[in-house]
Every structure is written in structure tokens, then in C-alpha cells.
Amino acid sequence: MRSIPEQDLKAATWHKSRHSGGDGGNCLEVTHDFPTLVPVRDSKTPHGPALVFSESAWEAFVGAVRI
């Protein structure tokens, strides 16, 4: 995995899936502010750590779990 400076992640624009609903449940947030990298975090702990995936690894993951 790669890293992105924490200050850059704090300034990022984070998005939840439109399928996550509004009940505040278990959601992931992603940001597309970084070319070739996709940071992912838990929406319940927005100031917690983020995992950073390559764009191709993220696309493979989403393709595998897509319903």
C-alpha cells in the first residue's frame, strides 16, 4: 500500500456510496482527489486511518463485491 500525507487526506473530498442510505450504518468513504490512488476510510471514524489502494486494486475489489 502507498501513503498520502495526513494533511492531504484531511483536505480531501470524501464520498459515500449512494447505496449506503441515510441511517448512519456501516459505510466506507472514498476520495478520488489523488490520481492513480484511492484512499478509503470508515465513515464512523472520519479522523481515523485511511487505507490507500492503487486504482487497479480498488477497481478489482469493487468488481468482486458488486451486486
PDB file of N, H, CA, C and O in Angstrom:
ATOM      1  N   MET A   1       0.839  -1.177   0.000  1.00  0.00           N
ATOM      2  CA  MET A   1       0.000   0.000   0.000  1.00  0.00           C
ATOM      3  C   MET A   1       0.881   1.237   0.000  1.00  0.00           C
ATOM      4  O   MET A   1       2.018   1.218   0.473  1.00  0.00           O
ATOM      5  N   ARG A   2       0.346   2.276  -0.524  1.00  0.00           N
ATOM      6  H   ARG A   2      -0.577   2.292  -0.908  1.00  0.00           H
ATOM      7  CA  ARG A   2       1.067   3.539  -0.596  1.00  0.00           C
ATOM      8  C   ARG A   2       0.549   4.470   0.478  1.00  0.00           C
ATOM      9  O   ARG A   2      -0.487   4.207   1.089  1.00  0.00           O
ATOM     10  N   SER A   3       1.263   5.553   0.708  1.00  0.00           N
ATOM     11  H   SER A   3       2.104   5.766   0.212  1.00  0.00           H
ATOM     12  CA  SER A   3       0.803   6.500   1.718  1.00  0.00           C
ATOM     13  C   SER A   3       0.614   7.879   1.104  1.00  0.00           C
ATOM     14  O   SER A   3       1.229   8.233   0.098  1.00  0.00           O
ATOM     15  N   ILE A   4      -0.250   8.631   1.742  1.00  0.00           N
ATOM     16  H   ILE A   4      -0.749   8.343   2.560  1.00  0.00           H
ATOM     17  CA  ILE A   4      -0.533  10.013   1.363  1.00  0.00           C
ATOM     18  C   ILE A   4      -0.419  10.811   2.657  1.00  0.00           C
ATOM     19  O   ILE A   4      -0.915  10.358   3.689  1.00  0.00           O
ATOM     20  N   PRO A   5       0.214  11.976   2.640  1.00  0.00           N
ATOM     21  CA  PRO A   5       0.321  12.762   3.870  1.00  0.00           C
ATOM     22  C   PRO A   5      -1.055  13.006   4.509  1.00  0.00           C
ATOM     23  O   PRO A   5      -2.034  13.300   3.824  1.00  0.00           O
ATOM     24  N   GLU A   6      -1.095  12.877   5.829  1.00  0.00           N
ATOM     25  H   GLU A   6      -0.299  12.638   6.386  1.00  0.00           H
ATOM     26  CA  GLU A   6      -2.356  13.024   6.565  1.00  0.00           C
ATOM     27  C   GLU A   6      -3.037  14.357   6.280  1.00  0.00           C
ATOM     28  O   GLU A   6      -4.263  14.406   6.183  1.00  0.00           O
ATOM     29  N   GLN A   7      -2.278  15.431   6.145  1.00  0.00           N
ATOM     30  H   GLN A   7      -1.282  15.392   6.224  1.00  0.00           H
ATOM     31  CA  GLN A   7      -2.875  16.744   5.879  1.00  0.00           C
ATOM     32  C   GLN A   7      -3.592  16.759   4.529  1.00  0.00           C
ATOM     33  O   GLN A   7      -4.606  17.441   4.378  1.00  0.00           O
ATOM     34  N   ASP A   8      -3.080  16.018   3.553  1.00  0.00           N
ATOM     35  H   ASP A   8      -2.257  15.465   3.676  1.00  0.00           H
ATOM     36  CA  ASP A   8      -3.747  15.944   2.253  1.00  0.00           C
ATOM     37  C   ASP A   8      -5.048  15.157   2.354  1.00  0.00           C
ATOM     38  O   ASP A   8      -6.030  15.494   1.693  1.00  0.00           O
ATOM     39  N   LEU A   9      -5.060  14.105   3.180  1.00  0.00           N
ATOM     40  H   LEU A   9      -4.261  13.831   3.716  1.00  0.00           H
ATOM     41  CA  LEU A   9      -6.285  13.329   3.368  1.00  0.00           C
ATOM     42  C   LEU A   9      -7.352  14.148   4.088  1.00  0.00           C
ATOM     43  O   LEU A   9      -8.539  14.017   3.788  1.00  0.00           O
ATOM     44  N   LYS A  10      -6.940  14.992   5.039  1.00  0.00           N
ATOM     45  H   LYS A  10      -5.976  15.098   5.283  1.00  0.00           H
ATOM     46  CA  LYS A  10      -7.908  15.837   5.762  1.00  0.00           C
ATOM     47  C   LYS A  10      -8.578  16.829   4.818  1.00  0.00           C
ATOM     48  O   LYS A  10      -9.743  17.174   5.011  1.00  0.00           O
ATOM     49  N   ALA A  11      -7.861  17.285   3.809  1.00  0.00           N
ATOM     50  H   ALA A  11      -6.914  17.005   3.651  1.00  0.00           H
ATOM     51  CA  ALA A  11      -8.397  18.278   2.874  1.00  0.00           C
ATOM     52  C   ALA A  11      -9.167  17.637   1.719  1.00  0.00           C
ATOM     53  O   ALA A  11      -9.761  18.347   0.908  1.00  0.00           O
ATOM     54  N   ALA A  12      -9.165  16.318   1.635  1.00  0.00           N
ATOM     55  H   ALA A  12      -8.682  15.741   2.294  1.00  0.00           H
ATOM     56  CA  ALA A  12      -9.815  15.608   0.521  1.00  0.00           C
ATOM     57  C   ALA A  12     -11.335  15.714   0.600  1.00  0.00           C
ATOM     58  O   ALA A  12     -11.900  15.964   1.665  1.00  0.00           O
ATOM     59  N   THR A  13     -11.976  15.523  -0.532  1.00  0.00           N
ATOM     60  H   THR A  13     -11.516  15.321  -1.397  1.00  0.00           H
ATOM     61  CA  THR A  13     -13.436  15.469  -0.611  1.00  0.00           C
ATOM     62  C   THR A  13     -13.833  14.003  -0.587  1.00  0.00           C
ATOM     63  O   THR A  13     -13.535  13.260  -1.522  1.00  0.00           O
ATOM     64  N   TRP A  14     -14.509  13.582   0.488  1.00  0.00           N
ATOM     65  H   TRP A  14     -14.750  14.185   1.248  1.00  0.00           H
ATOM     66  CA  TRP A  14     -14.876  12.186   0.697  1.00  0.00           C
ATOM     67  C   TRP A  14     -16.308  11.946   0.268  1.00  0.00           C
ATOM     68  O   TRP A  14     -17.159  12.827   0.392  1.00  0.00           O
ATOM     69  N   HIS A  15     -16.576  10.738  -0.244  1.00  0.00           N
ATOM     70  H   HIS A  15     -15.885  10.022  -0.345  1.00  0.00           H
ATOM     71  CA  HIS A  15     -17.908  10.374  -0.744  1.00  0.00           C
ATOM     72  C   HIS A  15     -18.316   8.999  -0.228  1.00  0.00           C
ATOM     73  O   HIS A  15     -17.501   8.080  -0.158  1.00  0.00           O
ATOM     74  N   LYS A  16     -19.594   8.873   0.131  1.00  0.00           N
ATOM     75  H   LYS A  16     -20.257   9.620   0.074  1.00  0.00           H
ATOM     76  CA  LYS A  16     -20.179   7.567   0.452  1.00  0.00           C
ATOM     77  C   LYS A  16     -20.920   7.076  -0.785  1.00  0.00           C
ATOM     78  O   LYS A  16     -21.296   7.866  -1.651  1.00  0.00           O
ATOM     79  N   SER A  17     -21.122   5.792  -0.856  1.00  0.00           N
ATOM     80  H   SER A  17     -20.817   5.150  -0.152  1.00  0.00           H
ATOM     81  CA  SER A  17     -21.921   5.222  -1.936  1.00  0.00           C
ATOM     82  C   SER A  17     -23.357   5.719  -1.833  1.00  0.00           C
ATOM     83  O   SER A  17     -23.868   5.916  -0.730  1.00  0.00           O
ATOM     84  N   ARG A  18     -23.999   5.919  -2.953  1.00  0.00           N
ATOM     85  H   ARG A  18     -23.585   5.759  -3.848  1.00  0.00           H
ATOM     86  CA  ARG A  18     -25.406   6.312  -2.936  1.00  0.00           C
ATOM     87  C   ARG A  18     -26.283   5.171  -2.416  1.00  0.00           C
ATOM     88  O   ARG A  18     -27.453   5.386  -2.101  1.00  0.00           O
ATOM     89  N   HIS A  19     -25.733   3.978  -2.325  1.00  0.00           N
ATOM     90  H   HIS A  19     -24.782   3.804  -2.580  1.00  0.00           H
ATOM     91  CA  HIS A  19     -26.456   2.814  -1.805  1.00  0.00           C
ATOM     92  C   HIS A  19     -26.346   2.695  -0.284  1.00  0.00           C
ATOM     93  O   HIS A  19     -26.954   1.799   0.301  1.00  0.00           O
ATOM     94  N   SER A  20     -25.593   3.567   0.361  1.00  0.00           N
ATOM     95  H   SER A  20     -25.098   4.295  -0.114  1.00  0.00           H
ATOM     96  CA  SER A  20     -25.355   3.416   1.794  1.00  0.00           C
ATOM     97  C   SER A  20     -26.546   3.849   2.647  1.00  0.00           C
ATOM     98  O   SER A  20     -26.624   3.476   3.817  1.00  0.00           O
ATOM     99  N   GLY A  21     -27.467   4.620   2.094  1.00  0.00           N
ATOM    100  H   GLY A  21     -27.404   4.922   1.143  1.00  0.00           H
ATOM    101  CA  GLY A  21     -28.636   5.049   2.862  1.00  0.00           C
ATOM    102  C   GLY A  21     -28.276   6.145   3.848  1.00  0.00           C
ATOM    103  O   GLY A  21     -27.122   6.561   3.942  1.00  0.00           O
ATOM    104  N   GLY A  22     -29.267   6.602   4.572  1.00  0.00           N
ATOM    105  H   GLY A  22     -30.205   6.264   4.496  1.00  0.00           H
ATOM    106  CA  GLY A  22     -29.045   7.713   5.490  1.00  0.00           C
ATOM    107  C   GLY A  22     -29.129   7.323   6.947  1.00  0.00           C
ATOM    108  O   GLY A  22     -29.274   8.195   7.803  1.00  0.00           O
ATOM    109  N   ASP A  23     -29.043   6.028   7.262  1.00  0.00           N
ATOM    110  H   ASP A  23     -28.925   5.319   6.566  1.00  0.00           H
ATOM    111  CA  ASP A  23     -29.212   5.600   8.644  1.00  0.00           C
ATOM    112  C   ASP A  23     -27.920   5.612   9.453  1.00  0.00           C
ATOM    113  O   ASP A  23     -27.921   5.191  10.609  1.00  0.00           O
ATOM    114  N   GLY A  24     -26.828   6.080   8.879  1.00  0.00           N
ATOM    115  H   GLY A  24     -26.827   6.422   7.939  1.00  0.00           H
ATOM    116  CA  GLY A  24     -25.557   6.145   9.592  1.00  0.00           C
ATOM    117  C   GLY A  24     -24.933   4.789   9.852  1.00  0.00           C
ATOM    118  O   GLY A  24     -24.141   4.636  10.782  1.00  0.00           O
ATOM    119  N   GLY A  25     -25.277   3.811   9.046  1.00  0.00           N
ATOM    120  H   GLY A  25     -25.921   3.935   8.291  1.00  0.00           H
ATOM    121  CA  GLY A  25     -24.769   2.449   9.232  1.00  0.00           C
ATOM    122  C   GLY A  25     -23.320   2.301   8.857  1.00  0.00           C
ATOM    123  O   GLY A  25     -22.575   3.280   8.807  1.00  0.00           O
ATOM    124  N   ASN A  26     -22.923   1.086   8.595  1.00  0.00           N
ATOM    125  H   ASN A  26     -23.528   0.290   8.636  1.00  0.00           H
ATOM    126  CA  ASN A  26     -21.543   0.770   8.254  1.00  0.00           C
ATOM    127  C   ASN A  26     -21.251   1.200   6.826  1.00  0.00           C
ATOM    128  O   ASN A  26     -21.707   0.567   5.875  1.00  0.00           O
ATOM    129  N   CYS A  27     -20.501   2.264   6.680  1.00  0.00           N
ATOM    130  H   CYS A  27     -20.130   2.779   7.453  1.00  0.00           H
ATOM    131  CA  CYS A  27     -20.218   2.805   5.355  1.00  0.00           C
ATOM    132  C   CYS A  27     -18.728   3.040   5.172  1.00  0.00           C
ATOM    133  O   CYS A  27     -18.003   3.366   6.112  1.00  0.00           O
ATOM    134  N   LEU A  28     -18.303   2.868   3.948  1.00  0.00           N
ATOM    135  H   LEU A  28     -18.891   2.604   3.184  1.00  0.00           H
ATOM    136  CA  LEU A  28     -16.964   3.279   3.550  1.00  0.00           C
ATOM    137  C   LEU A  28     -17.087   4.602   2.818  1.00  0.00           C
ATOM    138  O   LEU A  28     -18.091   4.868   2.158  1.00  0.00           O
ATOM    139  N   GLU A  29     -16.074   5.416   2.938  1.00  0.00           N
ATOM    140  H   GLU A  29     -15.258   5.200   3.475  1.00  0.00           H
ATOM    141  CA  GLU A  29     -15.981   6.636   2.158  1.00  0.00           C
ATOM    142  C   GLU A  29     -14.715   6.550   1.320  1.00  0.00           C
ATOM    143  O   GLU A  29     -13.701   6.009   1.760  1.00  0.00           O
ATOM    144  N   VAL A  30     -14.783   7.080   0.127  1.00  0.00           N
ATOM    145  H   VAL A  30     -15.607   7.520  -0.231  1.00  0.00           H
ATOM    146  CA  VAL A  30     -13.618   7.121  -0.760  1.00  0.00           C
ATOM    147  C   VAL A  30     -13.430   8.544  -1.250  1.00  0.00           C
ATOM    148  O   VAL A  30     -14.359   9.351  -1.231  1.00  0.00           O
ATOM    149  N   THR A  31     -12.239   8.833  -1.680  1.00  0.00           N
ATOM    150  H   THR A  31     -11.484   8.178  -1.696  1.00  0.00           H
ATOM    151  CA  THR A  31     -11.968  10.106  -2.331  1.00  0.00           C
ATOM    152  C   THR A  31     -11.245   9.827  -3.642  1.00  0.00           C
ATOM    153  O   THR A  31     -10.428   8.911  -3.735  1.00  0.00           O
ATOM    154  N   HIS A  32     -11.553  10.616  -4.632  1.00  0.00           N
ATOM    155  H   HIS A  32     -12.217  11.360  -4.556  1.00  0.00           H
ATOM    156  CA  HIS A  32     -10.921  10.480  -5.946  1.00  0.00           C
ATOM    157  C   HIS A  32     -10.037  11.689  -6.228  1.00  0.00           C
ATOM    158  O   HIS A  32      -9.815  12.057  -7.382  1.00  0.00           O
ATOM    159  N   ASP A  33      -9.535  12.303  -5.151  1.00  0.00           N
ATOM    160  H   ASP A  33      -9.716  12.004  -4.214  1.00  0.00           H
ATOM    161  CA  ASP A  33      -8.716  13.507  -5.273  1.00  0.00           C
ATOM    162  C   ASP A  33      -7.255  13.224  -5.643  1.00  0.00           C
ATOM    163  O   ASP A  33      -6.487  14.155  -5.885  1.00  0.00           O
ATOM    164  N   PHE A  34      -6.872  11.948  -5.686  1.00  0.00           N
ATOM    165  H   PHE A  34      -7.496  11.192  -5.489  1.00  0.00           H
ATOM    166  CA  PHE A  34      -5.468  11.595  -5.911  1.00  0.00           C
ATOM    167  C   PHE A  34      -5.348  10.706  -7.147  1.00  0.00           C
ATOM    168  O   PHE A  34      -5.840   9.578  -7.142  1.00  0.00           O
ATOM    169  N   PRO A  35      -4.707  11.192  -8.195  1.00  0.00           N
ATOM    170  CA  PRO A  35      -4.564  10.387  -9.410  1.00  0.00           C
ATOM    171  C   PRO A  35      -3.856   9.061  -9.124  1.00  0.00           C
ATOM    172  O   PRO A  35      -2.821   9.032  -8.459  1.00  0.00           O
ATOM    173  N   THR A  36      -4.410   7.996  -9.620  1.00  0.00           N
ATOM    174  H   THR A  36      -5.252   8.019 -10.160  1.00  0.00           H
ATOM    175  CA  THR A  36      -3.909   6.617  -9.526  1.00  0.00           C
ATOM    176  C   THR A  36      -4.009   5.988  -8.141  1.00  0.00           C
ATOM    177  O   THR A  36      -3.650   4.822  -7.978  1.00  0.00           O
ATOM    178  N   LEU A  37      -4.487   6.725  -7.137  1.00  0.00           N
ATOM    179  H   LEU A  37      -4.779   7.672  -7.270  1.00  0.00           H
ATOM    180  CA  LEU A  37      -4.643   6.197  -5.781  1.00  0.00           C
ATOM    181  C   LEU A  37      -6.077   6.397  -5.305  1.00  0.00           C
ATOM    182  O   LEU A  37      -6.719   7.388  -5.654  1.00  0.00           O
ATOM    183  N   VAL A  38      -6.580   5.454  -4.504  1.00  0.00           N
ATOM    184  H   VAL A  38      -6.058   4.649  -4.220  1.00  0.00           H
ATOM    185  CA  VAL A  38      -7.941   5.558  -3.960  1.00  0.00           C
ATOM    186  C   VAL A  38      -7.877   5.340  -2.445  1.00  0.00           C
ATOM    187  O   VAL A  38      -7.823   4.199  -1.986  1.00  0.00           O
ATOM    188  N   PRO A  39      -7.882   6.431  -1.667  1.00  0.00           N
ATOM    189  CA  PRO A  39      -7.953   6.296  -0.219  1.00  0.00           C
ATOM    190  C   PRO A  39      -9.376   5.901   0.208  1.00  0.00           C
ATOM    191  O   PRO A  39     -10.358   6.360  -0.375  1.00  0.00           O
ATOM    192  N   VAL A  40      -9.469   5.049   1.229  1.00  0.00           N
ATOM    193  H   VAL A  40      -8.672   4.676   1.703  1.00  0.00           H
ATOM    194  CA  VAL A  40     -10.746   4.546   1.729  1.00  0.00           C
ATOM    195  C   VAL A  40     -10.719   4.655   3.249  1.00  0.00           C
ATOM    196  O   VAL A  40      -9.710   4.338   3.878  1.00  0.00           O
ATOM    197  N   ARG A  41     -11.842   5.108   3.849  1.00  0.00           N
ATOM    198  H   ARG A  41     -12.663   5.365   3.339  1.00  0.00           H
ATOM    199  CA  ARG A  41     -11.903   5.198   5.310  1.00  0.00           C
ATOM    200  C   ARG A  41     -13.285   4.791   5.814  1.00  0.00           C
ATOM    201  O   ARG A  41     -14.235   4.699   5.036  1.00  0.00           O
ATOM    202  N   ASP A  42     -13.388   4.552   7.098  1.00  0.00           N
ATOM    203  H   ASP A  42     -12.616   4.626   7.730  1.00  0.00           H
ATOM    204  CA  ASP A  42     -14.644   4.218   7.757  1.00  0.00           C
ATOM    205  C   ASP A  42     -15.377   5.517   8.041  1.00  0.00           C
ATOM    206  O   ASP A  42     -14.813   6.419   8.661  1.00  0.00           O
ATOM    207  N   SER A  43     -16.624   5.630   7.600  1.00  0.00           N
ATOM    208  H   SER A  43     -17.082   4.897   7.097  1.00  0.00           H
ATOM    209  CA  SER A  43     -17.368   6.878   7.778  1.00  0.00           C
ATOM    210  C   SER A  43     -17.648   7.186   9.249  1.00  0.00           C
ATOM    211  O   SER A  43     -17.863   8.345   9.603  1.00  0.00           O
ATOM    212  N   LYS A  44     -17.647   6.165  10.108  1.00  0.00           N
ATOM    213  H   LYS A  44     -17.472   5.224   9.820  1.00  0.00           H
ATOM    214  CA  LYS A  44     -17.901   6.395  11.528  1.00  0.00           C
ATOM    215  C   LYS A  44     -16.689   7.005  12.241  1.00  0.00           C
ATOM    216  O   LYS A  44     -16.829   7.597  13.312  1.00  0.00           O
ATOM    217  N   THR A  45     -15.517   6.861  11.654  1.00  0.00           N
ATOM    218  H   THR A  45     -15.403   6.381  10.784  1.00  0.00           H
ATOM    219  CA  THR A  45     -14.298   7.432  12.244  1.00  0.00           C
ATOM    220  C   THR A  45     -13.538   8.225  11.184  1.00  0.00           C
ATOM    221  O   THR A  45     -12.462   7.820  10.745  1.00  0.00           O
ATOM    222  N   PRO A  46     -14.113   9.367  10.776  1.00  0.00           N
ATOM    223  CA  PRO A  46     -13.503  10.136   9.680  1.00  0.00           C
ATOM    224  C   PRO A  46     -12.108  10.672   9.987  1.00  0.00           C
ATOM    225  O   PRO A  46     -11.360  11.001   9.066  1.00  0.00           O
ATOM    226  N   HIS A  47     -11.750  10.764  11.261  1.00  0.00           N
ATOM    227  H   HIS A  47     -12.358  10.497  12.008  1.00  0.00           H
ATOM    228  CA  HIS A  47     -10.408  11.244  11.598  1.00  0.00           C
ATOM    229  C   HIS A  47      -9.454  10.078  11.866  1.00  0.00           C
ATOM    230  O   HIS A  47      -8.300  10.279  12.244  1.00  0.00           O
ATOM    231  N   GLY A  48      -9.955   8.861  11.665  1.00  0.00           N
ATOM    232  H   GLY A  48     -10.893   8.698  11.358  1.00  0.00           H
ATOM    233  CA  GLY A  48      -9.130   7.671  11.833  1.00  0.00           C
ATOM    234  C   GLY A  48      -8.289   7.417  10.597  1.00  0.00           C
ATOM    235  O   GLY A  48      -8.217   8.265   9.708  1.00  0.00           O
ATOM    236  N   PRO A  49      -7.660   6.269  10.536  1.00  0.00           N
ATOM    237  CA  PRO A  49      -6.769   5.967   9.417  1.00  0.00           C
ATOM    238  C   PRO A  49      -7.530   5.707   8.119  1.00  0.00           C
ATOM    239  O   PRO A  49      -8.705   5.342   8.123  1.00  0.00           O
ATOM    240  N   ALA A  50      -6.840   5.902   7.043  1.00  0.00           N
ATOM    241  H   ALA A  50      -5.885   6.199   7.040  1.00  0.00           H
ATOM    242  CA  ALA A  50      -7.376   5.583   5.712  1.00  0.00           C
ATOM    243  C   ALA A  50      -6.449   4.549   5.082  1.00  0.00           C
ATOM    244  O   ALA A  50      -5.229   4.615   5.232  1.00  0.00           O
ATOM    245  N   LEU A  51      -7.041   3.606   4.383  1.00  0.00           N
ATOM    246  H   LEU A  51      -8.032   3.552   4.261  1.00  0.00           H
ATOM    247  CA  LEU A  51      -6.263   2.668   3.588  1.00  0.00           C
ATOM    248  C   LEU A  51      -6.150   3.249   2.187  1.00  0.00           C
ATOM    249  O   LEU A  51      -7.114   3.814   1.670  1.00  0.00           O
ATOM    250  N   VAL A  52      -4.998   3.117   1.577  1.00  0.00           N
ATOM    251  H   VAL A  52      -4.215   2.658   1.997  1.00  0.00           H
ATOM    252  CA  VAL A  52      -4.766   3.683   0.245  1.00  0.00           C
ATOM    253  C   VAL A  52      -4.457   2.553  -0.726  1.00  0.00           C
ATOM    254  O   VAL A  52      -3.486   1.815  -0.558  1.00  0.00           O
ATOM    255  N   PHE A  53      -5.301   2.433  -1.740  1.00  0.00           N
ATOM    256  H   PHE A  53      -6.090   3.032  -1.876  1.00  0.00           H
ATOM    257  CA  PHE A  53      -5.171   1.393  -2.747  1.00  0.00           C
ATOM    258  C   PHE A  53      -4.770   1.999  -4.082  1.00  0.00           C
ATOM    259  O   PHE A  53      -5.058   3.161  -4.370  1.00  0.00           O
ATOM    260  N   SER A  54      -4.100   1.187  -4.888  1.00  0.00           N
ATOM    261  H   SER A  54      -3.867   0.243  -4.654  1.00  0.00           H
ATOM    262  CA  SER A  54      -3.871   1.622  -6.266  1.00  0.00           C
ATOM    263  C   SER A  54      -5.233   1.615  -6.961  1.00  0.00           C
ATOM    264  O   SER A  54      -6.151   0.911  -6.540  1.00  0.00           O
ATOM    265  N   GLU A  55      -5.349   2.389  -8.005  1.00  0.00           N
ATOM    266  H   GLU A  55      -4.603   2.961  -8.346  1.00  0.00           H
ATOM    267  CA  GLU A  55      -6.608   2.460  -8.746  1.00  0.00           C
ATOM    268  C   GLU A  55      -7.019   1.086  -9.274  1.00  0.00           C
ATOM    269  O   GLU A  55      -8.198   0.733  -9.230  1.00  0.00           O
ATOM    270  N   SER A  56      -6.062   0.313  -9.770  1.00  0.00           N
ATOM    271  H   SER A  56      -5.105   0.599  -9.806  1.00  0.00           H
ATOM    272  CA  SER A  56      -6.395  -1.002 -10.317  1.00  0.00           C
ATOM    273  C   SER A  56      -6.832  -1.977  -9.221  1.00  0.00           C
ATOM    274  O   SER A  56      -7.738  -2.781  -9.442  1.00  0.00           O
ATOM    275  N   ALA A  57      -6.206  -1.919  -8.049  1.00  0.00           N
ATOM    276  H   ALA A  57      -5.470  -1.266  -7.870  1.00  0.00           H
ATOM    277  CA  ALA A  57      -6.611  -2.795  -6.942  1.00  0.00           C
ATOM    278  C   ALA A  57      -8.013  -2.445  -6.466  1.00  0.00           C
ATOM    279  O   ALA A  57      -8.808  -3.341  -6.178  1.00  0.00           O
ATOM    280  N   TRP A  58      -8.330  -1.156  -6.379  1.00  0.00           N
ATOM    281  H   TRP A  58      -7.685  -0.429  -6.613  1.00  0.00           H
ATOM    282  CA  TRP A  58      -9.669  -0.730  -5.955  1.00  0.00           C
ATOM    283  C   TRP A  58     -10.721  -1.182  -6.969  1.00  0.00           C
ATOM    284  O   TRP A  58     -11.776  -1.680  -6.577  1.00  0.00           O
ATOM    285  N   GLU A  59     -10.450  -1.016  -8.257  1.00  0.00           N
ATOM    286  H   GLU A  59      -9.592  -0.612  -8.575  1.00  0.00           H
ATOM    287  CA  GLU A  59     -11.390  -1.445  -9.288  1.00  0.00           C
ATOM    288  C   GLU A  59     -11.626  -2.956  -9.225  1.00  0.00           C
ATOM    289  O   GLU A  59     -12.755  -3.410  -9.415  1.00  0.00           O
ATOM    290  N   ALA A  60     -10.585  -3.731  -8.963  1.00  0.00           N
ATOM    291  H   ALA A  60      -9.668  -3.363  -8.808  1.00  0.00           H
ATOM    292  CA  ALA A  60     -10.723  -5.182  -8.822  1.00  0.00           C
ATOM    293  C   ALA A  60     -11.587  -5.521  -7.612  1.00  0.00           C
ATOM    294  O   ALA A  60     -12.447  -6.398  -7.693  1.00  0.00           O
ATOM    295  N   PHE A  61     -11.366  -4.834  -6.491  1.00  0.00           N
ATOM    296  H   PHE A  61     -10.668  -4.122  -6.426  1.00  0.00           H
ATOM    297  CA  PHE A  61     -12.173  -5.077  -5.291  1.00  0.00           C
ATOM    298  C   PHE A  61     -13.644  -4.758  -5.545  1.00  0.00           C
ATOM    299  O   PHE A  61     -14.518  -5.577  -5.261  1.00  0.00           O
ATOM    300  N   VAL A  62     -13.915  -3.574  -6.079  1.00  0.00           N
ATOM    301  H   VAL A  62     -13.205  -2.909  -6.310  1.00  0.00           H
ATOM    302  CA  VAL A  62     -15.306  -3.175  -6.343  1.00  0.00           C
ATOM    303  C   VAL A  62     -15.963  -4.146  -7.321  1.00  0.00           C
ATOM    304  O   VAL A  62     -17.125  -4.510  -7.139  1.00  0.00           O
ATOM    305  N   GLY A  63     -15.254  -4.558  -8.328  1.00  0.00           N
ATOM    306  H   GLY A  63     -14.310  -4.262  -8.475  1.00  0.00           H
ATOM    307  CA  GLY A  63     -15.802  -5.528  -9.280  1.00  0.00           C
ATOM    308  C   GLY A  63     -16.146  -6.858  -8.621  1.00  0.00           C
ATOM    309  O   GLY A  63     -17.124  -7.504  -8.998  1.00  0.00           O
ATOM    310  N   ALA A  64     -15.354  -7.266  -7.648  1.00  0.00           N
ATOM    311  H   ALA A  64     -14.560  -6.741  -7.342  1.00  0.00           H
ATOM    312  CA  ALA A  64     -15.581  -8.538  -6.971  1.00  0.00           C
ATOM    313  C   ALA A  64     -16.759  -8.494  -6.008  1.00  0.00           C
ATOM    314  O   ALA A  64     -17.419  -9.514  -5.805  1.00  0.00           O
ATOM    315  N   VAL A  65     -17.042  -7.332  -5.407  1.00  0.00           N
ATOM    316  H   VAL A  65     -16.506  -6.504  -5.572  1.00  0.00           H
ATOM    317  CA  VAL A  65     -18.132  -7.255  -4.426  1.00  0.00           C
ATOM    318  C   VAL A  65     -19.416  -6.652  -4.981  1.00  0.00           C
ATOM    319  O   VAL A  65     -20.440  -6.638  -4.298  1.00  0.00           O
ATOM    320  N   ARG A  66     -19.372  -6.163  -6.191  1.00  0.00           N
ATOM    321  H   ARG A  66     -18.540  -6.173  -6.746  1.00  0.00           H
ATOM    322  CA  ARG A  66     -20.541  -5.536  -6.790  1.00  0.00           C
ATOM    323  C   ARG A  66     -21.689  -6.550  -6.890  1.00  0.00           C
ATOM    324  O   ARG A  66     -21.496  -7.697  -7.293  1.00  0.00           O
ATOM    325  N   ILE A  67     -22.850  -6.103  -6.522  1.00  0.00           N
ATOM    326  H   ILE A  67     -23.006  -5.171  -6.195  1.00  0.00           H
ATOM    327  CA  ILE A  67     -24.045  -6.974  -6.552  1.00  0.00           C
ATOM    328  C   ILE A  67     -24.708  -6.878  -7.902  1.00  0.00           C
ATOM    329  O   ILE A  67     -25.726  -7.528  -8.138  1.00  0.00           O
TER     330      ILE A  67
END
